[in-house]
């Protein structure tokens, strides 16, 4: 009996195995739907499409052709930025600024020379430098005048015009509006006594140069002196100056 049962069990197992093999054979022959059976779709080896050449990837945005990072319109100034103005000098050849025209002086280029007929001249002693005096000419006329060159001073009955300190020549002609003054320094005698032909006088006449500096022009000015002035062969003057301190530097 036992032998018979074993034969039945073995037969049943063989039948089950044969049924499984038959089902597998049918599947291999393509009898079923692979998607329905849950089989994954085959993977394609074809490369995925690339973005167009004119469309940059996010990581490449903001880079120029050389790969350096830039921002839009970097390095260019805004349209509303003001331009830089460079200021230059006025270039005026007159010693006085243009603001002085508010004093009622005539307009235009000044060519009239200062002289004894439109000016007043004074001579005053100064403490420094020693043996020096300050000559002042003031425009008393109604028009502007130019103090050309240097004063030609005549003390007493002198027959010659004293020399001028050439280094005192200003860079521009001194223009005097009505009421304004120019200055000249006068060294009357040497401090060390080296001068010769000295004499004292209370008479002084000042003559003025014209535009071409070739000689005197207009009237001479008689200058009143409160006391006698001692002069000798070292008598020297400066050019007319717009500033008093410049006239006493020599």
C-alpha atoms as an extended CHARMM CRD file, in Angstrom:
* protein
*
       250  EXT
         1         1  UNK       CA              0.0000000000        0.0000000000        0.0000000000  PROA      1               0.0000000000
         2         2  UNK       CA              2.7800000000        2.3340000000        0.8590000000  PROA      2               0.0000000000
         3         3  UNK       CA              4.4700000000        1.7200000000       -2.4440000000  PROA      3               0.0000000000
         4         4  UNK       CA              1.2910000000        2.6020000000       -4.3150000000  PROA      4               0.0000000000
         5         5  UNK       CA              0.9710000000        5.9480000000       -2.4930000000  PROA      5               0.0000000000
         6         6  UNK       CA              4.5410000000        6.9250000000       -3.3630000000  PROA      6               0.0000000000
         7         7  UNK       CA              3.9040000000        6.2140000000       -7.0320000000  PROA      7               0.0000000000
         8         8  UNK       CA              0.7860000000        8.4330000000       -6.9750000000  PROA      8               0.0000000000
         9         9  UNK       CA              2.6480000000       11.3140000000       -5.3070000000  PROA      9               0.0000000000
        10        10  UNK       CA              5.4750000000       11.1640000000       -7.8070000000  PROA      10              0.0000000000
        11        11  UNK       CA              2.9940000000       11.1150000000      -10.6820000000  PROA      11              0.0000000000
        12        12  UNK       CA              1.1680000000       14.1710000000       -9.3260000000  PROA      12              0.0000000000
        13        13  UNK       CA              4.4370000000       16.1430000000       -9.0010000000  PROA      13              0.0000000000
        14        14  UNK       CA              5.4220000000       15.2480000000      -12.5280000000  PROA      14              0.0000000000
        15        15  UNK       CA              2.0800000000       16.4410000000      -13.9080000000  PROA      15              0.0000000000
        16        16  UNK       CA              2.3960000000       19.7890000000      -12.0400000000  PROA      16              0.0000000000
        17        17  UNK       CA              5.9060000000       20.3300000000      -13.3620000000  PROA      17              0.0000000000
        18        18  UNK       CA              4.7540000000       19.5730000000      -16.9100000000  PROA      18              0.0000000000
        19        19  UNK       CA              1.9530000000       22.1810000000      -16.6070000000  PROA      19              0.0000000000
        20        20  UNK       CA              4.3770000000       24.9060000000      -15.4620000000  PROA      20              0.0000000000
        21        21  UNK       CA              6.7760000000       24.1500000000      -18.3030000000  PROA      21              0.0000000000
        22        22  UNK       CA              3.9130000000       24.3540000000      -20.8160000000  PROA      22              0.0000000000
        23        23  UNK       CA              2.8660000000       27.8040000000      -19.5140000000  PROA      23              0.0000000000
        24        24  UNK       CA              6.4160000000       29.1270000000      -19.7380000000  PROA      24              0.0000000000
        25        25  UNK       CA              6.6830000000       27.8230000000      -23.2840000000  PROA      25              0.0000000000
        26        26  UNK       CA              3.5470000000       29.6960000000      -24.3340000000  PROA      26              0.0000000000
        27        27  UNK       CA              4.8570000000       32.9720000000      -22.8150000000  PROA      27              0.0000000000
        28        28  UNK       CA              8.2150000000       32.6920000000      -24.6390000000  PROA      28              0.0000000000
        29        29  UNK       CA              6.4040000000       32.2960000000      -27.9560000000  PROA      29              0.0000000000
        30        30  UNK       CA              4.8380000000       35.8150000000      -27.5690000000  PROA      30              0.0000000000
        31        31  UNK       CA              1.3970000000       34.6930000000      -26.7490000000  PROA      31              0.0000000000
        32        32  UNK       CA              0.9880000000       37.3900000000      -23.9200000000  PROA      32              0.0000000000
        33        33  UNK       CA              1.0700000000       41.2450000000      -23.5740000000  PROA      33              0.0000000000
        34        34  UNK       CA              4.3570000000       42.2950000000      -21.9630000000  PROA      34              0.0000000000
        35        35  UNK       CA              2.9630000000       45.5950000000      -20.6760000000  PROA      35              0.0000000000
        36        36  UNK       CA              0.0360000000       43.9010000000      -19.0880000000  PROA      36              0.0000000000
        37        37  UNK       CA              2.3740000000       41.4460000000      -17.4250000000  PROA      37              0.0000000000
        38        38  UNK       CA              4.3060000000       44.3950000000      -15.8100000000  PROA      38              0.0000000000
        39        39  UNK       CA              7.4850000000       43.8940000000      -17.8060000000  PROA      39              0.0000000000
        40        40  UNK       CA              9.5130000000       47.2290000000      -17.9320000000  PROA      40              0.0000000000
        41        41  UNK       CA              9.7730000000       48.9620000000      -21.3500000000  PROA      41              0.0000000000
        42        42  UNK       CA             13.0980000000       48.6160000000      -23.1120000000  PROA      42              0.0000000000
        43        43  UNK       CA             15.5730000000       51.4950000000      -22.5630000000  PROA      43              0.0000000000
        44        44  UNK       CA             16.6400000000       53.3400000000      -25.7680000000  PROA      44              0.0000000000
        45        45  UNK       CA             20.3410000000       54.0350000000      -26.3550000000  PROA      45              0.0000000000
        46        46  UNK       CA             19.5760000000       57.1600000000      -28.4900000000  PROA      46              0.0000000000
        47        47  UNK       CA             20.8990000000       60.4420000000      -26.9290000000  PROA      47              0.0000000000
        48        48  UNK       CA             18.3540000000       62.9000000000      -25.5230000000  PROA      48              0.0000000000
        49        49  UNK       CA             17.7910000000       66.0820000000      -27.6230000000  PROA      49              0.0000000000
        50        50  UNK       CA             20.0560000000       69.0460000000      -26.7460000000  PROA      50              0.0000000000
        51        51  UNK       CA             18.7960000000       72.6530000000      -26.3440000000  PROA      51              0.0000000000
        52        52  UNK       CA             19.1700000000       75.0100000000      -29.2850000000  PROA      52              0.0000000000
        53        53  UNK       CA             22.5050000000       76.8280000000      -29.6790000000  PROA      53              0.0000000000
        54        54  UNK       CA             20.9950000000       80.2790000000      -28.9920000000  PROA      54              0.0000000000
        55        55  UNK       CA             19.4240000000       79.1810000000      -25.7060000000  PROA      55              0.0000000000
        56        56  UNK       CA             21.9380000000       79.1540000000      -22.8670000000  PROA      56              0.0000000000
        57        57  UNK       CA             21.6400000000       76.7970000000      -19.9810000000  PROA      57              0.0000000000
        58        58  UNK       CA             20.7960000000       78.4660000000      -16.6450000000  PROA      58              0.0000000000
        59        59  UNK       CA             24.3130000000       77.9450000000      -15.3830000000  PROA      59              0.0000000000
        60        60  UNK       CA             25.7200000000       79.7990000000      -18.4150000000  PROA      60              0.0000000000
        61        61  UNK       CA             23.5090000000       82.8960000000      -18.1780000000  PROA      61              0.0000000000
        62        62  UNK       CA             25.3590000000       86.0200000000      -17.1130000000  PROA      62              0.0000000000
        63        63  UNK       CA             28.6430000000       85.0040000000      -18.7680000000  PROA      63              0.0000000000
        64        64  UNK       CA             30.2020000000       86.6510000000      -21.7750000000  PROA      64              0.0000000000
        65        65  UNK       CA             31.9870000000       84.9680000000      -24.6400000000  PROA      65              0.0000000000
        66        66  UNK       CA             35.1560000000       84.6170000000      -22.5630000000  PROA      66              0.0000000000
        67        67  UNK       CA             33.3590000000       82.9890000000      -19.6900000000  PROA      67              0.0000000000
        68        68  UNK       CA             33.6970000000       85.9310000000      -17.3030000000  PROA      68              0.0000000000
        69        69  UNK       CA             30.6280000000       86.8810000000      -15.3220000000  PROA      69              0.0000000000
        70        70  UNK       CA             29.0990000000       90.2510000000      -16.2760000000  PROA      70              0.0000000000
        71        71  UNK       CA             25.9770000000       92.2120000000      -15.5370000000  PROA      71              0.0000000000
        72        72  UNK       CA             23.8430000000       94.0570000000      -18.1150000000  PROA      72              0.0000000000
        73        73  UNK       CA             25.3990000000       97.4060000000      -19.2590000000  PROA      73              0.0000000000
        74        74  UNK       CA             28.3230000000       96.9870000000      -16.8500000000  PROA      74              0.0000000000
        75        75  UNK       CA             30.9870000000       99.6870000000      -17.1700000000  PROA      75              0.0000000000
        76        76  UNK       CA             28.8240000000      102.1980000000      -19.0500000000  PROA      76              0.0000000000
        77        77  UNK       CA             27.6810000000      105.4680000000      -17.4810000000  PROA      77              0.0000000000
        78        78  UNK       CA             23.9360000000      106.2270000000      -17.3020000000  PROA      78              0.0000000000
        79        79  UNK       CA             22.6050000000      108.6380000000      -19.8970000000  PROA      79              0.0000000000
        80        80  UNK       CA             21.6440000000      111.0790000000      -17.1430000000  PROA      80              0.0000000000
        81        81  UNK       CA             25.1410000000      111.3330000000      -15.6700000000  PROA      81              0.0000000000
        82        82  UNK       CA             26.3970000000      114.9480000000      -15.7960000000  PROA      82              0.0000000000
        83        83  UNK       CA             29.5430000000      115.7420000000      -17.7400000000  PROA      83              0.0000000000
        84        84  UNK       CA             32.6270000000      116.9600000000      -15.8890000000  PROA      84              0.0000000000
        85        85  UNK       CA             33.3460000000      120.6240000000      -16.3550000000  PROA      85              0.0000000000
        86        86  UNK       CA             36.8870000000      121.8760000000      -16.4450000000  PROA      86              0.0000000000
        87        87  UNK       CA             37.2580000000      125.4320000000      -15.3290000000  PROA      87              0.0000000000
        88        88  UNK       CA             39.9770000000      127.6000000000      -16.8160000000  PROA      88              0.0000000000
        89        89  UNK       CA             41.4000000000      130.9910000000      -15.9540000000  PROA      89              0.0000000000
        90        90  UNK       CA             39.8120000000      134.0900000000      -17.4230000000  PROA      90              0.0000000000
        91        91  UNK       CA             42.9730000000      135.0330000000      -19.3150000000  PROA      91              0.0000000000
        92        92  UNK       CA             42.4740000000      138.7490000000      -18.6000000000  PROA      92              0.0000000000
        93        93  UNK       CA             45.5560000000      140.8900000000      -19.1490000000  PROA      93              0.0000000000
        94        94  UNK       CA             44.4370000000      143.4130000000      -16.5290000000  PROA      94              0.0000000000
        95        95  UNK       CA             45.6610000000      143.2690000000      -12.9770000000  PROA      95              0.0000000000
        96        96  UNK       CA             42.2110000000      143.9670000000      -11.5320000000  PROA      96              0.0000000000
        97        97  UNK       CA             39.3700000000      141.3890000000      -11.6920000000  PROA      97              0.0000000000
        98        98  UNK       CA             36.3760000000      141.9690000000      -13.9460000000  PROA      98              0.0000000000
        99        99  UNK       CA             34.1850000000      142.5070000000      -10.8710000000  PROA      99              0.0000000000
       100       100  UNK       CA             35.6030000000      146.0200000000      -10.5680000000  PROA      100             0.0000000000
       101       101  UNK       CA             33.5570000000      147.0970000000      -13.5910000000  PROA      101             0.0000000000
       102       102  UNK       CA             30.6360000000      147.5390000000      -11.1840000000  PROA      102             0.0000000000
       103       103  UNK       CA             32.1890000000      150.8250000000      -10.0710000000  PROA      103             0.0000000000
       104       104  UNK       CA             30.7700000000      152.5890000000      -13.1000000000  PROA      104             0.0000000000
       105       105  UNK       CA             33.9040000000      152.5060000000      -15.2400000000  PROA      105             0.0000000000
       106       106  UNK       CA             33.6600000000      152.6770000000      -19.0030000000  PROA      106             0.0000000000
       107       107  UNK       CA             33.4060000000      149.3550000000      -20.7950000000  PROA      107             0.0000000000
       108       108  UNK       CA             35.6230000000      147.9880000000      -23.5480000000  PROA      108             0.0000000000
       109       109  UNK       CA             39.4050000000      147.6900000000      -23.9280000000  PROA      109             0.0000000000
       110       110  UNK       CA             41.3160000000      150.3150000000      -21.9140000000  PROA      110             0.0000000000
       111       111  UNK       CA             43.9750000000      152.1740000000      -23.8940000000  PROA      111             0.0000000000
       112       112  UNK       CA             43.9790000000      155.5420000000      -22.1040000000  PROA      112             0.0000000000
       113       113  UNK       CA             47.1860000000      156.1480000000      -20.1730000000  PROA      113             0.0000000000
       114       114  UNK       CA             47.1740000000      157.5040000000      -16.6410000000  PROA      114             0.0000000000
       115       115  UNK       CA             48.8620000000      160.9330000000      -16.3920000000  PROA      115             0.0000000000
       116       116  UNK       CA             48.8440000000      164.1450000000      -14.3720000000  PROA      116             0.0000000000
       117       117  UNK       CA             45.6290000000      165.3600000000      -15.9700000000  PROA      117             0.0000000000
       118       118  UNK       CA             43.4640000000      162.4040000000      -14.8280000000  PROA      118             0.0000000000
       119       119  UNK       CA             45.3540000000      161.2330000000      -11.7430000000  PROA      119             0.0000000000
       120       120  UNK       CA             46.7080000000      162.3640000000       -8.3990000000  PROA      120             0.0000000000
       121       121  UNK       CA             50.1920000000      161.3610000000       -7.1830000000  PROA      121             0.0000000000
       122       122  UNK       CA             51.5490000000      161.2720000000       -3.6230000000  PROA      122             0.0000000000
       123       123  UNK       CA             54.8930000000      160.2720000000       -2.1030000000  PROA      123             0.0000000000
       124       124  UNK       CA             55.0670000000      158.9350000000        1.4750000000  PROA      124             0.0000000000
       125       125  UNK       CA             57.9600000000      157.5870000000        3.5730000000  PROA      125             0.0000000000
       126       126  UNK       CA             57.8980000000      153.9840000000        4.7830000000  PROA      126             0.0000000000
       127       127  UNK       CA             59.7090000000      152.2820000000        7.6420000000  PROA      127             0.0000000000
       128       128  UNK       CA             60.8040000000      149.2610000000        5.5450000000  PROA      128             0.0000000000
       129       129  UNK       CA             62.8040000000      148.9100000000        3.4630000000  PROA      129             0.0000000000
       130       130  UNK       CA             65.1350000000      151.6110000000        4.7420000000  PROA      130             0.0000000000
       131       131  UNK       CA             65.7130000000      154.6850000000        2.5480000000  PROA      131             0.0000000000
       132       132  UNK       CA             62.5490000000      153.8670000000        0.5850000000  PROA      132             0.0000000000
       133       133  UNK       CA             59.3740000000      155.8200000000       -0.1430000000  PROA      133             0.0000000000
       134       134  UNK       CA             56.0190000000      154.8020000000       -1.6320000000  PROA      134             0.0000000000
       135       135  UNK       CA             54.7170000000      156.5550000000       -4.7280000000  PROA      135             0.0000000000
       136       136  UNK       CA             50.9420000000      156.2580000000       -5.2450000000  PROA      136             0.0000000000
       137       137  UNK       CA             48.9290000000      157.2310000000       -8.3350000000  PROA      137             0.0000000000
       138       138  UNK       CA             45.1260000000      157.4210000000       -8.0390000000  PROA      138             0.0000000000
       139       139  UNK       CA             42.7400000000      157.6650000000      -10.9830000000  PROA      139             0.0000000000
       140       140  UNK       CA             40.6620000000      160.8230000000      -10.4170000000  PROA      140             0.0000000000
       141       141  UNK       CA             39.0270000000      160.8030000000      -13.8570000000  PROA      141             0.0000000000
       142       142  UNK       CA             35.7170000000      159.3590000000      -15.0650000000  PROA      142             0.0000000000
       143       143  UNK       CA             37.2930000000      156.7150000000      -17.3050000000  PROA      143             0.0000000000
       144       144  UNK       CA             39.6310000000      153.8070000000      -16.6620000000  PROA      144             0.0000000000
       145       145  UNK       CA             43.3190000000      154.3460000000      -17.3720000000  PROA      145             0.0000000000
       146       146  UNK       CA             46.4200000000      152.1830000000      -17.6070000000  PROA      146             0.0000000000
       147       147  UNK       CA             49.5310000000      152.7800000000      -15.5260000000  PROA      147             0.0000000000
       148       148  UNK       CA             52.0600000000      151.8470000000      -18.2060000000  PROA      148             0.0000000000
       149       149  UNK       CA             55.6420000000      150.9720000000      -17.4270000000  PROA      149             0.0000000000
       150       150  UNK       CA             57.1710000000      152.8750000000      -14.5320000000  PROA      150             0.0000000000
       151       151  UNK       CA             57.1460000000      156.4810000000      -13.2560000000  PROA      151             0.0000000000
       152       152  UNK       CA             59.7670000000      158.9020000000      -14.4770000000  PROA      152             0.0000000000
       153       153  UNK       CA             60.5500000000      160.8430000000      -11.3060000000  PROA      153             0.0000000000
       154       154  UNK       CA             62.3670000000      164.1940000000      -11.2750000000  PROA      154             0.0000000000
       155       155  UNK       CA             63.5970000000      165.4390000000       -7.9100000000  PROA      155             0.0000000000
       156       156  UNK       CA             64.6050000000      169.0800000000       -7.9680000000  PROA      156             0.0000000000
       157       157  UNK       CA             66.4430000000      170.0260000000      -11.1630000000  PROA      157             0.0000000000
       158       158  UNK       CA             67.6110000000      166.5290000000      -12.0900000000  PROA      158             0.0000000000
       159       159  UNK       CA             68.4750000000      166.1790000000      -15.7700000000  PROA      159             0.0000000000
       160       160  UNK       CA             68.0510000000      162.4090000000      -16.1100000000  PROA      160             0.0000000000
       161       161  UNK       CA             65.4490000000      159.7590000000      -15.3150000000  PROA      161             0.0000000000
       162       162  UNK       CA             66.5120000000      157.2600000000      -12.6350000000  PROA      162             0.0000000000
       163       163  UNK       CA             66.7360000000      153.5630000000      -13.5690000000  PROA      163             0.0000000000
       164       164  UNK       CA             64.0770000000      150.9410000000      -12.8230000000  PROA      164             0.0000000000
       165       165  UNK       CA             64.2980000000      147.5460000000      -11.1130000000  PROA      165             0.0000000000
       166       166  UNK       CA             63.7220000000      145.3220000000      -14.1620000000  PROA      166             0.0000000000
       167       167  UNK       CA             62.8690000000      142.3440000000      -11.9700000000  PROA      167             0.0000000000
       168       168  UNK       CA             59.8520000000      144.2790000000      -10.6640000000  PROA      168             0.0000000000
       169       169  UNK       CA             58.1180000000      144.2520000000      -14.0740000000  PROA      169             0.0000000000
       170       170  UNK       CA             54.5710000000      142.8380000000      -13.6400000000  PROA      170             0.0000000000
       171       171  UNK       CA             53.0780000000      140.2300000000      -15.9330000000  PROA      171             0.0000000000
       172       172  UNK       CA             50.2630000000      142.5290000000      -16.9920000000  PROA      172             0.0000000000
       173       173  UNK       CA             49.5300000000      146.2370000000      -17.3500000000  PROA      173             0.0000000000
       174       174  UNK       CA             47.9030000000      147.7120000000      -14.2480000000  PROA      174             0.0000000000
       175       175  UNK       CA             44.4670000000      149.0890000000      -15.1170000000  PROA      175             0.0000000000
       176       176  UNK       CA             42.9020000000      151.6440000000      -12.7790000000  PROA      176             0.0000000000
       177       177  UNK       CA             39.1590000000      152.1510000000      -12.6390000000  PROA      177             0.0000000000
       178       178  UNK       CA             38.0500000000      155.5530000000      -11.3300000000  PROA      178             0.0000000000
       179       179  UNK       CA             39.1150000000      155.8890000000       -7.6810000000  PROA      179             0.0000000000
       180       180  UNK       CA             41.6300000000      153.0300000000       -7.7810000000  PROA      180             0.0000000000
       181       181  UNK       CA             45.3920000000      153.2930000000       -7.1860000000  PROA      181             0.0000000000
       182       182  UNK       CA             48.6840000000      151.8200000000       -8.3700000000  PROA      182             0.0000000000
       183       183  UNK       CA             52.0080000000      151.8860000000       -6.5150000000  PROA      183             0.0000000000
       184       184  UNK       CA             55.7220000000      152.1870000000       -7.1370000000  PROA      184             0.0000000000
       185       185  UNK       CA             58.6240000000      151.8660000000       -4.7230000000  PROA      185             0.0000000000
       186       186  UNK       CA             61.3390000000      154.5370000000       -4.7000000000  PROA      186             0.0000000000
       187       187  UNK       CA             64.7920000000      153.9390000000       -3.2170000000  PROA      187             0.0000000000
       188       188  UNK       CA             65.9750000000      157.5010000000       -2.6190000000  PROA      188             0.0000000000
       189       189  UNK       CA             69.5700000000      156.8160000000       -1.5660000000  PROA      189             0.0000000000
       190       190  UNK       CA             71.9400000000      154.0350000000       -0.5990000000  PROA      190             0.0000000000
       191       191  UNK       CA             71.9140000000      152.8140000000        2.9970000000  PROA      191             0.0000000000
       192       192  UNK       CA             75.6820000000      152.2010000000        3.0320000000  PROA      192             0.0000000000
       193       193  UNK       CA             76.6100000000      155.6690000000        1.7740000000  PROA      193             0.0000000000
       194       194  UNK       CA             77.9630000000      154.3930000000       -1.5340000000  PROA      194             0.0000000000
       195       195  UNK       CA             75.8460000000      156.8550000000       -3.5610000000  PROA      195             0.0000000000
       196       196  UNK       CA             77.3140000000      160.0460000000       -4.9550000000  PROA      196             0.0000000000
       197       197  UNK       CA             76.0640000000      163.5200000000       -5.8880000000  PROA      197             0.0000000000
       198       198  UNK       CA             73.4770000000      163.5760000000       -3.1100000000  PROA      198             0.0000000000
       199       199  UNK       CA             71.1750000000      166.5590000000       -2.5190000000  PROA      199             0.0000000000
       200       200  UNK       CA             67.9170000000      167.4310000000       -0.7060000000  PROA      200             0.0000000000
       201       201  UNK       CA             64.7980000000      168.9070000000       -2.3100000000  PROA      201             0.0000000000
       202       202  UNK       CA             61.1070000000      169.5330000000       -1.7580000000  PROA      202             0.0000000000
       203       203  UNK       CA             60.2820000000      169.5430000000       -5.4710000000  PROA      203             0.0000000000
       204       204  UNK       CA             59.1020000000      166.3980000000       -7.2470000000  PROA      204             0.0000000000
       205       205  UNK       CA             57.5090000000      165.9800000000      -10.6820000000  PROA      205             0.0000000000
       206       206  UNK       CA             56.3240000000      162.5980000000      -11.9730000000  PROA      206             0.0000000000
       207       207  UNK       CA             55.9280000000      161.8530000000      -15.6730000000  PROA      207             0.0000000000
       208       208  UNK       CA             54.0320000000      158.9020000000      -17.1740000000  PROA      208             0.0000000000
       209       209  UNK       CA             54.8200000000      156.5000000000      -19.9880000000  PROA      209             0.0000000000
       210       210  UNK       CA             52.5320000000      155.8430000000      -22.9460000000  PROA      210             0.0000000000
       211       211  UNK       CA             51.4040000000      152.5270000000      -24.3590000000  PROA      211             0.0000000000
       212       212  UNK       CA             54.5370000000      152.0470000000      -26.4750000000  PROA      212             0.0000000000
       213       213  UNK       CA             56.8050000000      152.8800000000      -23.4800000000  PROA      213             0.0000000000
       214       214  UNK       CA             58.9200000000      155.0750000000      -25.7480000000  PROA      214             0.0000000000
       215       215  UNK       CA             58.5620000000      158.2650000000      -23.7060000000  PROA      215             0.0000000000
       216       216  UNK       CA             56.2720000000      160.3870000000      -21.5520000000  PROA      216             0.0000000000
       217       217  UNK       CA             52.6320000000      161.0660000000      -22.3470000000  PROA      217             0.0000000000
       218       218  UNK       CA             50.0560000000      163.5560000000      -21.1210000000  PROA      218             0.0000000000
       219       219  UNK       CA             50.6940000000      166.0060000000      -18.3320000000  PROA      219             0.0000000000
       220       220  UNK       CA             53.2770000000      165.5810000000      -15.6100000000  PROA      220             0.0000000000
       221       221  UNK       CA             52.1080000000      165.5750000000      -11.9760000000  PROA      221             0.0000000000
       222       222  UNK       CA             53.5800000000      168.0060000000       -9.4420000000  PROA      222             0.0000000000
       223       223  UNK       CA             53.8370000000      166.1130000000       -6.1510000000  PROA      223             0.0000000000
       224       224  UNK       CA             53.7380000000      168.1600000000       -2.9220000000  PROA      224             0.0000000000
       225       225  UNK       CA             56.2920000000      167.1210000000       -0.2880000000  PROA      225             0.0000000000
       226       226  UNK       CA             55.9100000000      167.9110000000        3.3920000000  PROA      226             0.0000000000
       227       227  UNK       CA             59.6580000000      167.8720000000        3.9410000000  PROA      227             0.0000000000
       228       228  UNK       CA             62.8500000000      167.6780000000        1.9680000000  PROA      228             0.0000000000
       229       229  UNK       CA             63.8900000000      164.3300000000        0.4670000000  PROA      229             0.0000000000
       230       230  UNK       CA             67.5450000000      163.3520000000        0.1720000000  PROA      230             0.0000000000
       231       231  UNK       CA             68.4550000000      161.5670000000       -3.0530000000  PROA      231             0.0000000000
       232       232  UNK       CA             71.7640000000      160.4530000000       -4.5700000000  PROA      232             0.0000000000
       233       233  UNK       CA             73.0630000000      158.5370000000       -7.5950000000  PROA      233             0.0000000000
       234       234  UNK       CA             71.4890000000      155.2520000000       -6.3900000000  PROA      234             0.0000000000
       235       235  UNK       CA             67.9390000000      156.6280000000       -6.8420000000  PROA      235             0.0000000000
       236       236  UNK       CA             65.8680000000      153.7560000000       -8.3230000000  PROA      236             0.0000000000
       237       237  UNK       CA             62.1400000000      153.0510000000       -8.8950000000  PROA      237             0.0000000000
       238       238  UNK       CA             59.9630000000      150.0140000000       -9.5420000000  PROA      238             0.0000000000
       239       239  UNK       CA             57.3390000000      149.4140000000      -12.2070000000  PROA      239             0.0000000000
       240       240  UNK       CA             53.7770000000      150.3790000000      -11.3370000000  PROA      240             0.0000000000
       241       241  UNK       CA             52.2250000000      147.6210000000       -9.2260000000  PROA      241             0.0000000000
       242       242  UNK       CA             48.6130000000      146.7380000000       -8.4220000000  PROA      242             0.0000000000
       243       243  UNK       CA             49.6080000000      145.7950000000       -4.8670000000  PROA      243             0.0000000000
       244       244  UNK       CA             51.4080000000      148.0260000000       -2.3720000000  PROA      244             0.0000000000
       245       245  UNK       CA             53.4310000000      145.1450000000       -0.9270000000  PROA      245             0.0000000000
       246       246  UNK       CA             54.8200000000      144.2730000000       -4.3840000000  PROA      246             0.0000000000
       247       247  UNK       CA             56.0620000000      147.8360000000       -4.8090000000  PROA      247             0.0000000000
       248       248  UNK       CA             58.0940000000      147.6140000000       -1.5740000000  PROA      248             0.0000000000
       249       249  UNK       CA             59.8020000000      144.2950000000       -2.2630000000  PROA      249             0.0000000000
       250       250  UNK       CA             62.8840000000      145.8430000000       -3.9330000000  PROA      250             0.0000000000
